[in-house]
Amino acid sequence: MGSITGRKFAGLALIIGPPLYIVAELLKRQSPVNSGLDQLLTNPNLSHVMAQLSILGLLATLFGLYTFWRATQDDTPAASFIRFGLVALTVGITGFVFTNGLDHIAIHNLTHEDTSRAEIFEARAHAAATVRTGIVVVSGITDSFGTALLALGLGMAFQSGFQRNAARVMMVVGFIALVAGILSSHLHTTPLAALVGFATLLIAIWFSILGVGIFRGQDKMIGSS
């Protein structure tokens, strides 16, 4: 599972990554639910910086989570669920990295100085926002699915009672977020979007708890040495 130094670095990345992402997104959008262009333009410079920090938070989170891929080389159902969950999370997190790039494009086009081509720049910004919306829907559902599978596998594999029980709770949260995300993408209701946002916050907290366990070496799994 790597050196102690390497494990602690991965654990630290997982402790810092999720809250960095959540805080950056809230500051960028000024809202836990609304993702319109107006929120980005409240403070364009801040939005640019927060988009970069959001990407760093996502990458740190994914790096820390891959500790569990390296820890599950056996051929068990738990290992399969963990690896499948990490693949899904990789796809989803990659999608959210791209959405931050689209935010950059939208902000750049809406804060241009060439007023003679204002309509063209605005059309580009709205096109970027439309593409972003599609990626958010797919990535959010994929991340929820991946979280549920990862939690299912960890709930089967952890030796620690606290970590095992927390994983089982988060499996339920992941599946709730999955269903709510699917329904929200079709019904477009604020309560469902808020439920997805709350589940995302819980998942971020859980990821950081996993990071603490990795950092302290308290993430031992059944069958591990």
N, C-alpha and C positions, 0 to 999 in steps of 0.2 A: 504493500500500500504506500510505498514511498518513504522517504526519510521523515524524521520528526519535524524538521524545519519546513519541508515541503508541505506536510499535512497542516501544520499551523498556518502557513501562508494561505492554503486553500480554505481553511476554516475562517481565517480573518476576512478573506474575500467574500465568503458567504455571509458573514456577520454584517459587513458594511454594504455589500451590493444591493440587497433588497430595499433597505430604508433609503439609500441614496436614490434609487430609481423612483420610489414613491414620492419622496420630497421634491425631486426634480420635476416630476410630472405635475404635481399639485401647483408648484410655483409657475410652471410653464403655462398651464391651462387656467389657473385661478379657479378651478372647479374640479371636484372629484368625478363629475358625470359629464358635463358639457365639454365637447371637443371641437367647437366651432372655431373658425378663423378669427373671430372677434377677440377671443380669449388670448390668442397668440399676439395680437396687436396691442394689447393693453400695455405691454412693455416689451417691444421687439428685441432689444438687446439682451434682456433677461431671458427671454424665450430661447434665443440662440444659445446662450451659455447653458441653460438648463437642458436643452436637447443633447448637448455634448455630455453633460453629467449623467443624463438618463442612459445614454449608450454605455458609458463606463459602468454604471450600476448593473445593467443587464449582463455585460460581459463578465463582471466579477461574480455575479450570481451563477452564471453558467459554469464558470471555471470551478467554483466551489462545489457545485452539485456533481460534477464529474468525478469527485472523490468516490462516490458510490459506484460508479462504473468500474473504477479500478479495484474496488473492494469486492466485487461480485463476479468472480471468474468461474464459479462452479456452475453446474448444469441443474439448477433447481427452478421451480416455478417462481419463487421470490426473486431470484436473479433475473429471470426473464421479464417479470413485471417492472423491475427497476430499470433495466436497460431499455425496454420499450418506452417507459415513461420519460427517460432522459432523451431518447430520440425525438419524441413528440415535443418536449420542452425546448429542445434545440431548434426545431422548426418554428415554434411559436415565438421564442425569444428573438430569433433572427428576423422574423417579421416585424417585431416591435423596434428592432434596430433600424430597419428600413423606414418605418413610419417617422422616426426622428429625422431621417434624411429628407423625407417629404415635407416635414415641418420647416426645415431650413429653406427648402425651395419656395414654399408658400410665403414665408416671411420675406424672403429676398424679393419676390415678385411684387408683394404688396407694399413694400417700402422703397420702391425704385424712385429715381429722380427724373426719369424721362416721361413727363406728363403727356407728351404727344402720342405715346403708345400705351396709355393707361389701360385701355380696354383689353389689349393683348396680354399685358402683365396680369391683370385681374383674372382673365380666362385661364391663364397658366396656373395661377394660385388655386383656383377652384377645381381645376382638373387634378392637381396634386392632392387636394383635400378629398376629392372623390375616390381616388386610388387608395389614399390612406384609410378611408373608412372601410373599404373592402378588406384591406390587409388586417385592420384591427379586428374585424369580425372573425376572420379565419384564424388569426393568431391567438385571439382570446379563447376561442373554443378549443384550439389545439393545446394551449397551455393548461387549460382546465382538465382536459383529458389526460395530459401527461402528468399533471400533479396528482390526479386520482390514482393513476397506475403506479407512480413512484411511491406514494403513500401506502398503497396496498402491498407492494413488495417490501417496503421497509417495515411495515407492521408485522409482516411474517418473519422478517430476518433479524430485527433488533433483539439483542439480549436484554437491554435496559428496559425495565418496566415503564418508566416515564416516556422514553423515546418511542417505545412500541405503542403505548396508548395514544400518545400525541399523533403518531402516524395514522392510526386507525380513525381518529377523529377527523384528521385532515383528508382522509380518503372520502369521507362523507361530504366534507366541505367542497372538495374538488368536483365530485359528481353533481352537487347542488349548483356550483358555478357553471358546470357544463350545460345542465338543463336550462338554467336561467339565461345563459349566454345564447343558446339556440333560440329560445323563446323571444328574448329581447331583440334579436336580429330580425325577427318577423313582426313582432307586435309593437316595438319601439315605445315602450312605456317606461316612465321614469322610475317606478318602484323596482322593476326588473333590472334596470341599469344600475340602480343604487345597490341592489343585492349583489350583483356581479362585482361592483366596486368594493363592497364590504368583504366579500369572499377573497378578493385580490389582496386586501390589507391583511387578512388572517393568514393567507398563504405566505405573504412576505415575512410576517412575524415568525411563522413556522420555519421558513428557510433560514432565518437568522438564528433560531434556536438550534437547528441542525448544525449551523456553522459553529456555534458555541460548543456543541458536542464534539465536533471534529477537532476543534482547537484544543479541547481538554482531553482528547483521546477517549471520550465516553460514547463513541458511536460503534462499539463492538457488535458484530453480528453473529448469529448462530452459525457455527461451523468455522468461524474465523479463529486464527491463532492468537 
